[in-house]
Amino acid sequence: MEAMQAAFSALTSAMRKNASVSTMSFDFGVGRPLAPDEIHAIAAIDAEAGAPVAEIGKALDKTTEEAKTLADQLCEYGLIIRDGEPDHVRLSEQGLRAQENHLGFHIERDKHFLAYIASLDEEAFATFCETCREMEKWMDSYFR
């Protein structure tokens, strides 16, 4: 029981830190700090090589109206551009730079944990994946 409490304490600490990091703004080489919603919108646009604003909203779990407001802000920053249709956007050169730096940021910050996961044997990796799924269900139970 003591070992389980220690493991749960470490998990709780990691979740608190993750929650804190997920609200932090960083400058990804564009001269201004970008909030998580901003850089994740940029990542969603990059993943689709341009996208309708409503799709960005879905990717970020935002309403279409919230996504439009976010797109307007990113346009004002010069990170995205309207692509013909008013509700379709793509990344500007500056937006592409922000996304490239965002990916580099995560590659650097996440490399030790990703290396740990990659080092797991097949059985341990399956257990890790199952643990992640169970944690998702556990956290979902708080929203019912």
C-alpha positions in Angstrom: 0.0 0.0 0.0 2.9 2.4 0.8 4.4 1.9 -2.6 1.1 2.6 -4.3 0.7 5.8 -2.3 4.2 6.9 -3.3 3.4 6.1 -7.0 0.1 7.9 -6.8 1.8 10.9 -5.2 4.4 11.1 -8.0 1.5 10.8 -10.6 -0.4 13.6 -8.9 2.7 15.8 -8.9 3.3 15.2 -12.6 -0.3 15.9 -13.4 -0.1 19.2 -11.5 3.0 20.2 -13.3 1.4 19.3 -16.6 -1.6 21.4 -15.8 0.6 24.3 -15.0 2.8 23.9 -18.2 -0.4 23.7 -20.3 -1.3 27.3 -19.4 2.2 28.8 -20.0 2.9 31.0 -22.9 6.2 30.7 -24.8 7.9 32.7 -27.5 8.5 30.3 -30.4 10.8 32.6 -32.3 8.1 35.1 -33.5 8.9 37.9 -31.1 5.9 37.4 -28.8 4.8 34.8 -26.3 2.1 32.5 -27.7 -0.6 31.0 -25.4 -1.2 27.2 -25.6 -4.5 27.7 -27.6 -2.6 29.9 -30.1 0.3 27.6 -30.8 -2.0 24.5 -30.8 -4.2 26.3 -33.4 -1.1 26.9 -35.4 -0.2 23.2 -35.1 -3.7 22.1 -36.2 -3.5 24.4 -39.2 -0.1 23.0 -40.1 -1.2 19.4 -39.7 -3.9 20.0 -42.4 -1.8 22.3 -44.6 -4.5 24.9 -44.1 -7.9 24.4 -42.7 -11.4 25.9 -42.2 -11.7 27.8 -38.9 -14.5 25.5 -37.7 -12.1 22.5 -38.0 -9.5 24.3 -36.0 -12.2 24.8 -33.3 -13.0 21.1 -33.3 -9.3 20.2 -33.0 -9.0 22.5 -30.0 -12.4 21.6 -28.5 -13.6 25.2 -29.1 -16.8 26.6 -30.5 -16.7 28.0 -34.0 -17.1 31.5 -32.6 -14.2 31.0 -30.2 -12.1 29.6 -33.1 -13.0 32.6 -35.3 -11.8 34.9 -32.5 -8.6 33.0 -32.2 -8.1 33.0 -35.9 -8.6 36.8 -36.0 -6.0 37.2 -33.3 -3.5 35.0 -35.1 -4.1 36.9 -38.4 -3.5 40.2 -36.5 -0.2 38.7 -35.2 0.8 37.8 -38.8 0.9 34.0 -38.0 -1.9 32.9 -40.3 -3.5 34.3 -43.4 -7.0 34.0 -44.8 -6.8 31.6 -47.8 -9.3 32.8 -50.3 -12.4 32.0 -48.4 -12.9 34.1 -45.2 -13.2 31.0 -43.0 -10.2 29.1 -44.4 -6.7 29.8 -43.1 -3.1 28.7 -43.7 0.1 29.5 -41.9 2.2 32.5 -42.9 6.0 32.2 -43.0 6.1 33.5 -39.5 3.4 30.9 -38.5 5.5 28.1 -40.1 8.5 29.3 -38.1 6.5 29.3 -34.9 5.4 25.7 -35.6 8.9 24.5 -36.5 10.2 26.0 -33.2 7.2 24.5 -31.3 8.1 21.1 -32.6 11.8 21.6 -31.7 10.7 22.8 -28.2 8.8 19.5 -27.6 11.6 17.4 -29.1 14.0 18.9 -26.7 11.8 19.0 -23.6 10.2 15.6 -24.2 13.2 13.6 -25.4 14.0 11.8 -22.1 10.4 10.7 -21.5 10.0 9.6 -25.1 13.3 7.7 -24.9 12.0 6.0 -21.7 8.8 5.0 -23.5 10.7 3.7 -26.5 12.9 1.6 -24.3 10.0 -0.4 -22.9 9.6 -3.9 -24.1 6.4 -4.9 -25.8 4.6 -6.1 -22.6 5.6 -3.0 -20.6 4.6 -0.7 -23.5 1.2 -2.4 -23.6 0.8 -1.9 -19.9 1.8 1.8 -20.3 -0.8 2.2 -23.1 -3.5 0.5 -21.0 -2.6 2.8 -18.0 -3.0 5.9 -20.3 -6.4 4.7 -21.4 -7.5 4.0 -17.8 -6.2 7.4 -16.7 -8.4 9.0 -19.5 -11.5 7.2 -18.2 -10.6 8.2 -14.7 -10.3 11.9 -15.6 -13.5 11.7 -17.7 -15.4 10.5 -14.7 -14.9 14.0 -13.1 -16.9 15.6 -16.0 -20.0 13.5 -15.7 
